[in-house]
Amino acid sequence: MALQYYRLERVFSGAIMVKEGEAQYIKSPSDVGTGKAKDEKAPLSEIIEVLNARFGTQFSEEDRLFFQQIKEKACKSEQIVRTAMANPLDKFELGIRKLIEDLMIERMGENDKIVALPKLGKGPLPNADIRAASAGRRYQLARSRATQPASRLAN
């Protein structure tokens, strides 16, 4: 149904009489069109699901760390913060597209450096102690997954 005609009609013209006494306040609407739409924050796992559905990608929980790293770097970027403060959401998204791409490339390079150090002949990984300490956690996680029913592993 479409509105084809709209008629504006004056129903009263004149002075309004104000009575003396205690003021009576009229409560204005507070839920209808008086507020700004709030951005909904989606967890990274939900964003990954949307990316997979929309683009046919196969991102998993392991990839979530990468997206978390990008988010953390973006939140610390002064240029991104300035862009957010100066623009509405739609313009902000356009304004940071290249910045986010650059952060992703930078992060991939940093991740590669961590793995590539021994291959470049620069000695063992500098975090050998961390590797050893995390081995126990990985061991426990692997064993607990092996004892879980197959239906829980699929989730």
KAMOFEN-V217342 format. One record per helix or strand of 3 or more residues. SS is the DSSP state (A for helix, B for strand). FROM is the first residue (numbers start at 1). TO is the last residue. If there is no record, write none. Layout:
ss=SS from=FROM to=TO
ss=SS from=FROM to=TO
This chain:
ss=A from=44 to=55
ss=A from=61 to=76
ss=A from=78 to=86
ss=A from=89 to=116
ss=A from=118 to=120
ss=A from=128 to=147
ss=A from=150 to=153
